[in-house]
Amino acid sequence: QQQVKQSPQSLIVQKGGIPIINCAYENTAFDYFPWYQQFPGKGPALLIAIRPDVSEKKEGRFTISFNKSAKQFSLHIMDSQPGDSATYFCAARSYNQGGKLIFGQGTELSVKP
Amino acid sequence: DARVTQTPRDKVTEMGQEVTMRCQPILGHNTVFWYRQTMMQGLELLAYFRNRAPLDDSGMPKDRFSAEMPDATLATLKIQPSEPRDSAVYFCASGIWVGANTGELFFGEGSRLTVL
């Protein structure tokens, strides 16, 4: 029940395309859903996050869509650029369950020029 | 520029040796996490501390791993004895836990461990 399932494992798009990465969870106590971006040799860094009281959040070219009833959320990257090539992790956390952040398996995104 | 500092960045050791990884969290952060990253398992939570007290270490192999926070500026993760299956990148992350609006986690650059 603590798991966060992420798909796809890898994704290749052309520059300007809109990659979509999906995540699903079971634990209804989760109340915070961040996305982290990781470049090779670096630690993950927070990209964007959403709480379950909203269905969408946009920051620049990055959008999270959240479906509470389906227990799913997704990351969309508009007008993707080669510099967006990285590994993306979704995560979830429950304030009432100690606040530990549980990560999905990661998606390796490659944006071709 | 506040950042989480991890040492060593790279460590190669032989099976059976003791390995200690260190983390300096961002000043003022009261929550510290240890994660392990492998291709197969992704980012696994090993242990975490709040206000230096261990909250959860259920992700750690208890017989060989130990995590401590001797003071607010230092967290350590020790493996004794190390095994080849411990080869991974170990990340430390810190954050501020203040009520429901708790902040983001900031990750260090990781310690890459290779056990031969």
Interface residues (C-beta under 8 A of the other chain):
Chain A: D31 Y32 P34 Y36 G41 K42 G43 P44 A45 L46 A49 F89 Y95 G98 G99 K100 L101 I102 F103 G104 Q105 G106
Chain B: V4 T31 F33 Y35 G42 L43 L45 Y48 R50 L55 D56 F91 A93 W97 A100 T102 E104 L105 F106 F107 G108 E109 G110
